[in-house]
Structure formats: structure tokens, C-alpha cells
């Protein structure tokens, strides 16, 4: 997401070196920034703190609201809490750095070698982590909707914690090479913090730029699209099934067939927001090394035209990256407008009231002990029935055996019928909970 800085450093160094090169050499000091340069600085100074403050406050509120649930925290809530933390890291490695750089000409990457390495490392790793946490929570919701009988296996806090840990290890492990290739004294650049050798520079511009594109955008977007389509399709099917069952029971269907528009709108909105905010920056950073190289070549023949192109490229960089950073601060707005439970819990928190009785995003997985209790109850019933028959007819062994067999068959038939009804009701209740749950579907 921040390939621009290092790539354009090479262009800036050539600008500084080009004081007597070409037919129209530049003066010893660079020309004024011009319209695009001044507008770029203004955008970073004004928009960056707005995005950063709003996103920080929103992510903190999300974390606190979900944390208030205590024992009612669901697997979905765990994903969203981790996402809030990761998005906050994104805000403090991107907009904060650019705001300080444009306002006070202070760049943490330019101070120490360690600051250069870790700032670049956290920038890429946090962006990748946010994208894949969003994928994880979407796929979890999709699986719980498409395969409702697997929900107690997939949608557990243990599974969520394992998935979060795996995503963290993958994204932060993938980007650890930044700690090796980056340094204050970069190759072919007068400005600090860039790849240290020609090989490192070529790897970053020719290979890693496409790895970043796939990990941060392409792969997550495909999975998010598949997950959201699956959720919407199966929610519509479940709604139709609930109406049919309600009609068979003689009900109006108003209570059982809940409106799915809120959760469907949330799913689609999250996917659309991700696409609109992340796509421009991902595509821009993919082609940036080639554009920078064109400007480098143009400096040799027309430095003034190259300077104008450089300022315009910097302006484009500011636009697409500011848009991408809004993705890390927009989730709170979607939760408030699309999640009735989240709004209710937020009001309760502001009013210093106790947390609600149900989870905000999904309900905590119930223990399967209910099934054992039911089985034990049926066995006890059959045993008591046998004892009653034995006491009432002690002299007729044949009659006792026949009655006992009849009682067992009757009880087994009743148990099977109860299990069928219980399974049907569980499926209906699950679909109701999926529709009612205004959790997050879709970096």
C-alpha cells in the first residue's frame, strides 16, 4: 500500500542529481510544488487526522461494546474485535505518518534504521491482516448459513481464536522480509528508507508488488464475493422455508419469517465498501513502479515535464491511499446503521446500563449436553415404565414382556418423533438467529 514512497525516492534522487543534465536543466533547488503538490499536502494535512481520529474512536467503541458481552462473546465478535485492533494499527502506520510528514516534515522512517524497517513492516502486515480477518468472519458466517448443522463445530470461540492466530502468523510472517531488505541508505536514492541493494529493489518492484496485490486485495475480494453471494442466496431460501412452515402451522409467518434486508444490506455494503476503497490503491500500487521508471527516463530529456508528472503522480497517490484508509475507519458506521443489536448495546453502554442478555453479533455456541440430558431422560422414562408394568403384573411373565416391548417401542417412536421435531425446530431457530443476527459479513 505504501510502495509509492520508496519507488518515488528514486525519482526524487534523480531530480536532485539532474542540475545540468539534458537540454533544459533544473535549477539547484527544485521548482515550486505547483497546484498538484500543494493540493496533495493539504489533503494529507486535513483528511488524515479526520480519518485517524474517527477510525480510532469507532474501533475503540466497537471493541468495548463487544467486550461488554463477557460470557456471551461469540466467535463472530472475536473476529470483529481482532479486526478493530488491526484496523487501528493500519491508521497509525499510514495516515499518522503522512500527517506528521506533511505538517512538520518529520518522517519516522527517516530517523533510525529500526524505525524504517518496522514502520514499513507494520504498514504492510496490518493491511494484509485486516483483509484476511474480514475474509475469515465472512466465511464463518457463510458456512453457518449454508451448513446450519455444522455451526456448533465451525462457529466456536476456540475455532475463531485459532483462525485469528493463524492469520496473524501468516500475514506478519509473510512481510518479515521487510526487516531485512529495508534500510536508511537505500540503493539509487538520496532519501532514506529504501531497499538496500539492486536485487532487493528489483524484488520489491517486480515480484513483491504482485504478492501484495494478491494478498491485500485480489484473493480476499474473490473469497468475500463468494461468501456474500452464498449468504444472501441461502438467507432468501431460509426465509421462504420459514414462510412455508409458518403457513403449515397456521401462523401468519410475521414472527418466524423475519425481514432479511438488514443483514443482507450489511453483507453487500461491507463488500462494496471494501471494493470501492481498496481497489484503486491496489491497482495504483501495482503499476506504480512502471510509472516511476517512466518519470525517471523523462528526467534525462525534459526535467520540467518530469517534475510536473512527478507531482501529479504524488497527487494520485494521496487520493487513492486516503480512500483506502477510510476502509479501516468505516466499519463502525456500518455497524451502527445496519445492526440493531449493536445500536442497542451502544446506547446501553453510553447510558451506563448493563449489557443485554443476548450477544451483539451471534450467540455463544451452546454445549451439546442437552442431547445427553434428553437421552438420559428417555432412558429413565423407559425404565420407570418397565418397573410400573412389572409391579402391576408380577404373575404374568409373558404379559410383562409383551407390555415391556410395547412400551419400549412406543417410547422409541415418541423419542424419534421428538428428535425430528427438535431437529426441525433447531433448524428453524438457527435460521431465525442467522436472520436476526446483524453481524459483519465482509480489508
N, C-alpha and C positions, 0 to 999 in steps of 0.2 A: 504493500500500500504506500510505502514511502521510498520507492526506488528513485523517485524524482530527485531527491536531494543529492544522492551520490552520483547519479548519472549526469546531472546538470553541473556538478562541481567540475567535471572535465571541461564542459563548455566555458564555465567561468574562468578556469585557469588559462584556457586558450585566449579568452578575451584579455586577460591581464598580460599575457605574453605578446599579444598582437598590437604592438605600438608602432611598428614600422614595416608591417607585412602587407602585401597586396597594394593595389593601385590607390586605395583610399584608406590609409592607416588611421587607427583611432588615436585620440589624444592620450596622454599619460594617465589621465583619470577617466573612468567610464562616463558615457553621456548620462543625462538625467534619465530617471526611470520611465518617464512618459506616462500616458494615460493608463495602459495596462499594468505597469509596475506599481503605480500609485494606488490603483483600484485593488490590486492584489494585496498590498499591505493593509489597506483599510478593511478588507474583508476578514483577514486574519485577526486584526485588532478588535473588530466589533463582533463578528459572528462567533469566533472561537470561545470567548468567555460565556456567551449565552448558551451555546451547546453544552459546554462543560458544566456550568452551574446547574442547568436544568436536568441534564442527564445524571449528575451526581445526586441531586436531591431525589429525583424519581427512583433511581436504583436503590438508594437507601430506604425509601419508603416501601418499595417492593420487598426488600429483604426483611424489614421489621414486621410488615403485615403478615408475611408468610411465617416468620419465626414465632409470632404470637400464637400460632396454632398448636405449638408444643407437640403433644402426643398425636395430634390429628394431621401432622405434616405428611403429605402424600409423596409418592415418587415424582409426580409432576412438579410439585412445589420445590423439591430438592433440585431438580434441573433448573428451574427458574431462579432459584437463589444463587446457584453457581453462575448462571448467565448474567445476573445482575452484577456479581463481583467481577466477572471477566469484562463486561462492558465498561465498568468503571475504570479498569486498568487501561482499556483502549482510549478512553477520554483523557487520561493523564499521561499517556505516551504520545498522543497525537496533537489534539488542539492546544493543550497546555504548552507543549514545547514550541509550537508555531507562534502562539500568542506572545510568549516571552521573547522569542527571537525577533519578531517584528516590532514589538513595543520597546524593548530595552537592548536589542542586539545581543542578547545572551542566549546561547545555544548550549545545552548540557552536553551535546555530542562533541563540542569543541573544547571542553575544559580538560578532560583527562582521557586516557586510553580506555580505562574501565568504564567511564561514563559513555563513551562512544559505543563500545561493544554491547553493554547491557541495554542501552536505550533502543538500539536497533533490534536487538534480540527480543525484548518485551513487546515492541511495536508489532512485529510480525506474528509472534507466538500468541498474543492476546487476540488479535484479529482472527486467526485461524481457530482458536479455542472457542470463541463466541459463535462462529459459524457452525461448528460441529455440535456444540451444546444445543443449538436450535434444531439441528437435524435429529439429535437424539430424542428430544422431547416430542417432536413431531412424529417420528417413527413409533415411539411408545404409544402415543395416542392412536395412531393408525392401527397398530396391532391390537389394541384393546377394543377397537370398534369392529375391525374385520374378524378377529378371533376372540369373541367375548368370553369363551370358556377358558382362554389362556391368560386372562387378565391377572389372576392371582399368582401366576408364575412370572409374567413379564413386568407387571406394574407393582413392584415391591421396592421398598426403600433400599434393601440390600442390592438389588439389581441396579438401581439408579446410582448408588454410590460407586459400584464397580465401574459402571459406564462413565461416570464423571472422571474417575481416576484414570481410566484408560484414555479418554480424550485428552486429559491434561498431559499424560505421559507422551502421547503421540504428537500433539501439536508443539509442546515445548521441547521435545526431543528432536523433532524434525528441524527446528530452527537453531539448534545449538551450534551449528557450524558458523553462525554469525560471530560467535565469540572467538573464532579462530581467524576468519578472513578479514575482519574489520580492524582498522587501526587509525590513529590520529594522522599518521603520514601515509596517505593513500598513493596509489600508482597514478601517474599522469595528472595530478591535481595539486594545486597550491592550497586549496581549502582542506581543512582536516576532516577526518572520519570518512574513509572510503576503503574499498578493497586494497590490500597491501601490495599485491603483485598483479602482473598482467593476467596470469592464469585465474586468479580469484575474480578479477574484474570480468573476464570472459565467461566464467561460470555463472556469475550473478546476472549478467546481461543476456546471455544466450540460453541458459538452462534453468536457473532458479526462477526467472521471471515467469516461466510457464508452469513450474511447480506451484508457485504462489497463486497463479491464476486458477489452477485446477483445485487446489486445496481450499482457498479462500472463497471461491465463487462457483466454478463450474460444477464440481461434484456435489457440493451442498445444494445448489439450486435444483439440480435434477432430482435428488432424493426428496427435497422439500416439495417439489411439484407433484411427484408420485404420491407422497404421503398425504398431501392435502386433497388431491383428487379422490383418493381412496376414502378418506374421512367423509368428504361431502357426499359421495355416492352411497356409502353404507349408512350414513345417517338418514338420508332420504328413504332408503329401503326400510330401515328400522321404524321410521315414522309411519310409513304405510302399513307395516305389520302391526304396529300398536293400534292403529285405527281399526284394522280388521278384527283384532282380538277384542277391542273395546265394544265393537258392534255385536260380536258374538255373545258378549256378556250382557248385552242390553244397556250399555253405558253410552253416554254421549260422545266419549272419546276426548273431551276437552282437557281432562286431567292427565290421562295416560299419554296422549299424543301431544307432547309439549312442542312449542314452536322451536324449530332448529335454526332459525335465521340468525340468532345472536352468535352461536358457536360457529356456524358456517361463515358468517361475515368476518369473525375474528380470524379463522383459518386463512381465508382468502386475503384478508387485509395484511396479515403478517407476511405472507408470501409475496404480495405485491410490493410492500414496503421494502423487503429485502432486495427484490429485483430492481426497483427504481433507484435505491440508494447505493447499492454495491456494484451494480453492473457498470455504470460509467467509469468509476475509479479503476475497476479491474481491467476493463478494456484499455483505458488510458495508460495504465502502468505496463500493460503487455507490449504496447507499441512505443513506449517512451524511449527505450534505448536507441531505436532506429531513428526517431525524430531528433534526438540529441546528437546522433552521429551526423545527420544531415546539416544541422546547425554548425557543428564543428568544421565540416568541409566548407560551408559557406563563409566562415570567418576568414578563410585563406584568400578569398577573392573579393568579398564585399562585407567588411566588418560591420558597417552601419546597418545593413539589411539583416545580418545575422543577429545583431543586438536587438532589433525590433522583434524578430522571430523568437528570440530567447525570452523576451518579456511577455510575449503573447502565450508562449508555452508555459511560462510560470503562472500566468493568469488562469489558464485552463487547469493547471494542476491544483490551484487553490479552490476552484469551483468544484471539481469532481471530488476532491478529498473532503471538503466541508460537507458536501451532500452525503458522502459515505459515513461520516462521523455521526450524522443525525440518526443513523440506524441504531447506534449504541445508546441513544437517549430517547427513542420514540416508544419503547415498549410500555412505559408507564401510561402514556396517553391511551394506547390500545386497551390496556387492562381496565382503565377507568371507564372508557366508553363502551366496551364490549362485555365486561364481566360484572354482572350484578352482585355476585358474592364478594368480589374484590371491593366494589364500591361500598358495600355494607360493612365489610371489615375495616375499611379505611375510615369510614365515618365513626365506627365504634372506637377505633384507636385514637382518633382526634378528640372524641368525646370522653376519653379515659374510661371506656366501658370494657367489660370482659369480652374475650374472643367468642365467636359463635360456636355452636355445637357441632357444625359440620365443617369440613375442610374447604378452603377457598378454591383450590384447583384439584378436584378429585377428592375422594375419600380414602382414608387409610385402609389398606388391604386387611380384610378380616381373616381371622385364624380359621383354618378348616376344621376346628374342633367341633363345630356344630354338627358336622356329618357324623362324627363319632358319638356325640350325645344322642342323636336320632337313632343310630343303630343300637346303642345300649338300651334306649327306651323301648324300642320294638322288641328286643330280646327279653327284657323284663316283663313286658306285657304278655308275650307268648308263654313265659314261664309261669306267671301268675294264673293265666287261663288254664294251663295244664294242671296246676295244683288245685284249682277250683273244681275242675272236672273230676280229678282223682278223688277228692274228698266227697263230692256229691254222689259218685257211683263207685264205691270201693269194691263191690262184689262182682261187677260185670267187667272182666278184663277186656273182652272183645269190644264191648261198647266204649270202654275208656279209650282204647287205642283208636277206634274209629272216630270218636269225638275229638281226640287229640289231633289226629291227622287232619280232620276237617277244620279245626281251629287254626292249625298251622297254615293250611292252605288259604284260609280266609284272611289270616293276619298277613301272610306274604303278599296276597293280592292287594290288600289295603296298603301295605308298605310300598309296593311297586307303584300303585296309583298315586300315593302321596309323593313318591320320588319324582314321578312325571310332572305332577302339579308343581312341586318345589322347583324342579329344573326349569319349567316354563316360566314360573314367577321370577326365578333368578335371572333368566334371560331378559324378561320384561323390565325388571328393576335395573338390570345393568344398562339396557338401552336408555332407560329413563335417566340414569345417572350420567351417562355419556352426553345426552342431550342437555341435561341441566347444568353439567359442568362447563363453566366458561373458562377453561384453561387455555394455555397458549399452545398453538399448533405449529406455528412456524416459528446464521451474522449476519 
